[in-house]
Amino acid sequence: MPQETAKIHPLFAVPNLPQPQTAPEREFYDEPDDRAGDEPEVCSLCYGSGMEIVAGKGARPCKCRKKKSHADLIERARIPKRYTDCHFHSYRVMNPSQDRAFRFASKLTMDYPAVERGLLLMGTVGVGKTHLAVSILKGLTERGFTCLFYEFGALLKSIQDSYNSVSQTSESKLLQPIFDAEILVLDEIGASKPTDWVRDTMANVINTRYNDKKLTVFTTNYLDERRSEKDETLEDRIGVRLRSRLYEMCRTVSLGGEDFRRTFDQVTPIKKNQR
């Protein structure tokens, strides 16, 4: 058999090519570089597990879990963005009646659930009623309680919209969270025109929470006494029966003073957010 000869391939010199650049080594869980900017931030204490290891003691819930839980409670409370900066530390006391209201509101926040009655914050416009009511909600969410904020007129509008044939919700579904909330703020009670339907809806909310012993904080621009013959009282707006019920459910706290919003042209933007 003829002997096969091995095929010899010619060899050529290869020039020295630049070596690819390698990224510098980084510490584990170090700050991500720009290329990882879209990755979620990992907690440096628990590394996303939700439990922090304490040397010599074991594990405990991480602070990041508590922050997330509080953020969820705030979101569920439905506090309008307008009141993002409202809290007890930003409330500006301008007279003794506002100082008294501040003390009642902060005490309720600290003492709950060992309290029997809510608050009815009553006063003219721009004296800080809603600011204090929101402060109560924020203080209680920080303590882990479920809270809910509703402006009464907006609630009525949502209920009316639910009667539409194309609506995906119902009156009962809208009202159930209001009935269930541990703490409810019902803002601007009495502001809507007092028709029979409005009063019936208001009675349904108030009586349900009254019977279930749920804490409720109300705000209103209507006083119990007329300052002039043209003025309407809260009783005129919501009726004798409901006003009587509120006396039992809530401590009435009256606030006086000038309308803070009238000073907006004379104060800085930071101060505007403090009422």
N, C-alpha and C positions, 0 to 999 in steps of 0.2 A: 504493500500500500504506500502510496506517496506520502511523505512526511509533511504535515501541515506546519506552515511557518507562522509565528505570532506576528500580528500586525502591530507595528510600532507607530505610536502617535507622536508627532513632534511636540516639544514643550516650548512655551513662550514665557518670557519674564513678565510678571505682573507688577505694575507700579504700586508703591505704598499709598493706600487710600486712607483718608481721614477716618478715625474711629467715630462711631455714632456717639453723640452726647448722651450721657445717662443722667437722670434726675438725681439730685443729691438725696441721700438717705435722710428720712425724717423720723422723729420719735413717734412711737405708736400713739394714736389718738391725738397727734399734734394738730395744730390749726391746719385745715385743708388749704391747698393752693387754689389758684384761680380756676383751674380746670375742674375742680370738684365743687365749684360754687353752687351747683344745683342740688347737691346732696343734702339731706336733712341734717341739722345740727344735732350732735350726740351729747347728752349730758355728761360732763366730766366726772360726776360723782357716782352715777349708777350705770353709765354706758348704755342707757336705753332700757334697762331692766326694770326700772321703777323702784328698786330696792338698793339702799346704800349700805355698804359693808363698813361697820365700825370696828376698828381693831380692838380685840379683847372683849367685845360686847355682843357681837352678832350683827344681824341685819335689821334695818328699820326703813319705813317708807321714805323715799327720797323727796327732797324739797321740790323737785321739778314736778312730781306727781301732784303735790298739793297745789302748786301754781296752776297746773292744767285743770284740776278739779275746780278751783276758784274761777278760772276763766270760763269754764263751762257753765257754772252757776250764774255768772254775770250775763252771759249770752242768753241763757234761758229766762232771765229776769225781764228781758225786753225793755231795758232802760234806753230811752232815746239818746241818740248821739249828742243832742243838744246839752245833755247833762253829764257828759263824760268827765268833766273836771269837778263836778260837784261832790264834795265830801265834807265831813265835819271840819277838817283842817282848813278848808277854803271858805268856810262860812264866816262872814263879817258881821259881827254884832254891832248894831248901831244905836240900840236903845234898850231899856230894861225889859220890855215885852219880848224882844227878840232873844235876849239873854235867857229869859225864863223858858222860852220855847226850845232853845238850844239845849238847855239842861234836861228838860223832859225827854227830848228826842235821844240824846246820848245815853241817858239812864235807861230808857227802854231797850236800846241796842245792847247795853252791857248786861241787863238783868234777864232778858229773854232766855229761856221760856218761862221763867218764874214771874210772869206778869199776867194779870187778869184782863186788862183792858188795853185797847189800842189808843191812837191819838186822832183827834179831829183838829187839824191845823186850820185856823180860821183867820182871815184878814183880807185887806184890800190887795190890789195887784202890786207885784214887785216888792214884797217884803220878805221873801225867802221861804215861803211855805214848801214849794216843790223841792227846793234845794235841800231842806231838812228831811223831807220824805225820802228822797233819793239817797241821802246820806245814811238813813236807817237801813235801807235795802242793802247798800254796799257793805255796811258794817256787819250785817247779819249773814250775807253771803260769804264774807271773810271767815265767819265762824262755822260755815258749812250748811246753813239753812237754805231751803229753796224759797225764793221770793219771786214776786211778779209785779210788774208795773203796768197800769193801764190808765190812759186818759179816758174819762167816762164818755165823752163825745165820740172818740174813736171807737170805743167798744160798741156803742149804739150803731154806728155806721157799719161796722163789721157784721153785726147781727142782721141789720137790714139787708146787706148784700147777700147774706146766706139764704134769704127768701127767694132770690133769683133762681129761676129754673135751671140755669146753666152752672150754678155754683157747685163747687166740689166739696163744700162743707155744710154744716147744719148749725142751728142755734145751740143745740146741746153740746156739739163738739167744741164750739167756741167758748161756752161757759164752763165746761168741765175743768180746764186748767185754773180758772178763776176760783172755782169751788175748792179745788185740791191744794192750791198753794198754801204753804205754811204761813207766809206773810204776804199780804196783798196791799199795794198802794193803789188807791182809786183817786186819781187826780181830777180836780175841777168838778166835783160833784155839785149838782144844781145848776151847772152852766147851760145845759140843754133845755129847750123849751119844755115846760112840765106838762106834757100830754098824758093821757091815761096810760098809753103804751110805755112811755118813758118811765113813769112811776111804777108800773107793774114790773118792768125789767129791773129797775133799781131795787124794788122790794124783793125780787127773787134772789138777787145777789146778796143783799144785806141779810135777809132772813136765813138763807142757807148757811152763810158763814157764821151767823149768830148761833144757830142751832148746833153747828159743828165745833163751836168754840175756837174758831180760827182768828188769829190776830189780824186786824185790818187798820190801816192808816188812811185817813181821808184828808183831802185838802179842799177848801172852798173859798170863793171870794165873797160869799154872802154871810152876813153877820146875824146874830140873834136879835139885835135891836136896830131899829131904823134910825139913821142919822138925819133923815128928812122924810117928809110925807111920800115922796116919790120912790124911796128905796124899798126894795123887797128884802125880806128876811130869808134865812135858809129854810125856815118852816114854810114860808110861802112857796118856795121852789120845790120842796120834796114832800110836803105834807106833814100833818101833825103826827101821824102814826110813825113814820120813818124817823122823824126828828126825835121822837121819844125813844125809839130803839137805839139811836146813836148815843143818847145820853148814857145808856147802860153799857154799850159796847166800847165807848171811847171816852177818854178825858178830853174835854174841850180846852184848847189852848189858843188864845187870841194873840195875834201879832199886829203891831202897829208900825207906823213909819211912812216915810216918803217912798214913792215908786222908784226903786233903784235904777230902772231902765231909763229914766229921764236924765240920768247923769252919764249916759254912755258917750256923749260927745265930749265930756270933760275928763274921762279916765282913760288909762292905757288899756290895750287889749288884754293884758294879763288880769287886770282888775275886773274887766267885764265878765270874765269867766267865774268870778268868785261869788256870784249871787244866783 
